[in-house]
């Protein structure tokens, strides 16, 4: 683990995340070079770790077996909630511990000065190779998305209603729901669709959400079905406008 970069270390859990959302403590142990007397079975027996597991369980209002699980035999090991996994990673590597603390203090400063959050997003997306135009559309699009979902909540959307409204837009713009869009773009099913959109696609979905938000508020639309219908109609207007321009 000492050979990893700062970015890799602060994102170390990404390397050991399981499909069920848990994280492999054995994977972390191997990444750290399997230090003597620091294996997961030894670590979880410590009183302070037991207390941590109990505390996280209480905070999340679940039993401890939802926080940490162990399986014996071939293919077994210990899996844990991210809170527990991160604590174990910090225990394995003091340098990682310091880096995680540094990230925490950075987030505290961002709470005081939100502009720092935007600066961090721009820096991160730039490192990933996105263009300034795309980054601008992504950041403004996230703000529009938050306003849209807040409006949906105020107008009685619940449960899978948010997914239905989003899919109503995707079906109009792409002819497919979210799963189909990922397949069409050739990206993993759990990946973020919008981070795989073009700048124009981001702008289109942003306008659709803004139009839907305006209509829902102005005409007092309410509930999953009605808001999903408006979302589809808004996306259709945007799609038709794009097609008309391209076919002029």
C-alpha positions in Angstrom: 0.0 0.0 0.0 3.0 2.3 0.5 3.6 2.3 -3.2 0.2 3.7 -4.0 -0.2 7.3 -4.9 -2.2 9.8 -2.7 -5.2 9.5 -5.0 -5.1 5.7 -5.0 -4.7 5.7 -1.2 -7.7 8.0 -0.5 -9.7 5.9 -3.0 -8.3 2.6 -1.7 -11.8 1.1 -0.9 -12.6 1.2 -4.6 -10.1 -1.6 -5.1 -11.9 -4.0 -2.7 -15.6 -3.1 -3.1 -17.9 -6.1 -3.6 -21.0 -6.4 -5.7 -23.2 -6.3 -2.5 -21.8 -2.9 -1.5 -19.5 -4.3 1.2 -15.7 -4.1 1.2 -13.3 -6.9 1.6 -11.0 -6.6 4.6 -8.9 -9.5 3.3 -8.4 -7.5 0.1 -7.2 -4.5 2.1 -4.9 -6.8 4.1 -3.3 -8.2 0.9 -2.9 -4.7 -0.5 -1.1 -3.7 2.6 1.4 -6.5 2.2 -0.2 -8.8 4.8 1.5 -7.3 7.8 2.0 -9.7 10.7 -0.6 -9.7 13.5 -2.8 -7.3 11.5 -5.1 -9.7 9.7 -8.9 -9.0 9.8 -9.6 -11.8 12.3 -7.2 -10.4 14.8 -8.3 -6.9 14.3 -12.0 -7.5 14.8 -11.4 -9.1 18.2 -10.1 -5.8 19.6 -12.4 -4.1 22.1 -12.3 -0.7 20.3 -13.2 -2.3 17.0 -16.2 -4.1 18.7 -17.3 -0.8 20.1 -17.0 0.8 16.6 -19.1 -1.9 15.0 -21.7 -1.5 17.7 -21.7 2.3 17.3 -22.1 2.1 13.5 -24.9 -0.4 13.9 -26.8 1.9 16.2 -26.3 4.9 13.9 -27.6 3.0 10.9 -30.2 1.2 13.0 -29.2 -2.3 11.7 -27.8 -5.4 13.4 -24.1 -6.0 13.4 -24.3 -8.7 10.7 -25.3 -5.9 8.3 -22.1 -4.1 9.3 -19.5 -6.9 9.1 -19.7 -10.5 7.9 -17.2 -13.4 8.0 -17.2 -16.6 5.9 -14.9 -19.5 6.5 -13.3 -21.8 3.9 -12.3 -21.4 0.3 -13.5 -18.1 -1.1 -14.3 -16.9 2.3 -13.1 -13.9 4.3 -14.4 -10.8 6.1 -16.5 -8.1 4.4 -17.5 -4.9 6.1 -19.4 -1.6 5.8 -17.3 1.2 4.4 -17.0 2.8 7.9 -15.5 -0.3 9.3 -13.4 -1.0 6.1 -11.9 2.5 6.2 -11.1 2.2 9.9 -9.3 -1.0 9.1 -7.4 0.5 6.2 -6.2 3.3 8.5 -5.1 0.8 11.0 -3.1 -1.1 8.4 -1.2 2.0 7.1 -0.4 5.1 9.2 0.3 7.1 6.0 -3.2 6.3 4.8 -4.6 7.3 8.1 -3.0 10.7 7.8 -4.2 11.1 4.2 -7.8 10.3 5.2 -7.6 12.8 8.0 -6.4 15.4 5.5 -9.4 14.7 3.2 -11.7 15.1 6.2 -10.2 18.5 7.1 -10.5 19.5 3.4 -14.2 18.7 3.5 -14.6 20.8 6.7 -13.1 23.8 4.9 -15.4 23.2 1.9 -18.4 23.5 4.3 -17.1 26.9 5.2 -16.4 27.9 1.6 -18.5 26.0 -1.0 -16.4 27.4 -3.9 -13.7 24.9 -2.8 -16.1 22.1 -3.7 -16.5 23.4 -7.2 -12.7 23.9 -7.5 -12.2 20.3 -6.4 -14.7 19.0 -8.9 -13.1 20.9 -11.8 -9.7 19.6 -10.8 -10.9 16.0 -10.5 -12.7 16.1 -13.9 -9.8 17.8 -15.6 -7.5 15.0 -14.3 -9.9 12.5 -15.8 -9.5 14.1 -19.2 -12.8 16.0 -19.5 -12.9 19.3 -21.4 -13.7 22.7 -19.8 -17.0 22.8 -21.8 -18.0 19.4 -20.5 -17.1 20.2 -16.9 -19.1 23.4 -17.1 -22.2 21.5 -18.3 -21.7 18.8 -15.7 -21.5 21.2 -12.8 -24.5 23.3 -13.9 -26.4 20.1 -14.7 -25.9 18.7 -11.2 -27.4 21.9 -9.8 -30.4 21.6 -12.1 -30.8 17.9 -11.2 -30.8 18.7 -7.5 -33.5 21.4 -8.1 -35.5 18.9 -10.2 -35.4 16.1 -7.6 -36.3 18.6 -4.8 -39.3 19.7 -6.8 -40.3 16.0 -7.3 -40.1 15.4 -3.5 -42.3 18.5 -2.8 -44.8 17.2 -5.2 -45.3 13.8 -3.8 -42.9 11.7 -5.8 -41.6 8.8 -3.7 -40.1 5.3 -3.9 -39.3 4.4 -7.5 -40.9 7.6 -8.7 -37.6 9.4 -9.1 -36.3 6.5 -11.3 -39.5 6.6 -13.3 -39.2 10.3 -14.0 -35.5 9.9 -15.0 -36.3 6.9 -17.2 -39.2 8.8 -18.8 -36.6 11.3 -20.0 -34.1 8.7 -21.1 -36.7 6.8 -23.1 -37.7 9.9 -25.0 -34.1 11.1 -25.6 -32.5 7.7 -26.2 -35.3 5.3 -26.8 -34.2 3.3 -23.8 -34.3 3.4 -20.0 -31.2 3.8 -17.8 -30.2 0.2 -18.2 -30.6 0.4 -21.9 -28.6 3.6 -22.1 -25.7 2.0 -20.3 -25.8 -0.9 -22.6 -26.0 1.4 -25.7 -23.0 3.3 -24.5 -21.1 0.2 -23.6 -20.6 1.1 -19.9 -21.1 -1.0 -16.7 -24.6 -1.1 -15.3 -23.5 0.6 -12.1 -21.6 3.4 -13.8 -22.8 7.0 -13.8 -24.6 7.7 -17.1 -24.1 11.4 -17.0 -20.3 11.1 -16.7 -20.5 9.2 -20.0 -22.6 11.8 -21.8 -21.4 14.4 -24.2 -21.6 18.1 -23.4 -24.7 18.3 -25.7 -26.4 15.4 -24.0 -25.7 17.0 -20.6 -27.2 20.2 -21.8 -30.3 18.4 -23.3 -31.1 16.5 -20.1 -30.6 19.7 -18.0 -33.0 21.7 -20.2 -35.5 18.8 -20.0 -35.3 18.8 -16.2 -35.7 22.5 -16.0 -38.8 22.4 -18.3 -40.3 19.6 -16.3 -39.6 21.4 -13.0 -41.3 24.6 -14.2 -44.4 22.7 -15.4 -44.7 20.6 -12.3 -44.6 23.7 -10.1 -46.8 25.9 -12.3 -49.5 23.4 -13.0 -49.3 21.7 -9.6 -48.5 18.2 -10.9 -48.5 15.6 -8.1 -47.4 12.0 -7.6 -45.2 9.5 -9.5 -47.3 9.0 -12.5 -48.2 12.6 -13.3 -44.6 13.8 -12.8 -43.2 11.0 -14.9 -45.6 12.0 -17.7 -44.4 15.6 -17.5 -40.8 14.5 -17.5 -41.4 12.5 -20.7 -43.1 15.4 -22.4 -40.3 17.8 -21.5 -37.7 15.5 -22.9 -39.8 15.1 -26.1 -39.8 18.9 -26.6 -36.0 19.0 -26.3 -35.5 16.0 -28.6 -37.8 17.5 -31.2 -35.9 20.9 -31.1 -32.6 19.2 -31.6 -33.9 17.1 -34.5 -35.5 20.1 -36.1 -32.3 22.0 -36.0 -30.2 19.1 -37.3 -32.7 18.5 -40.2 -33.2 22.1 -41.2 
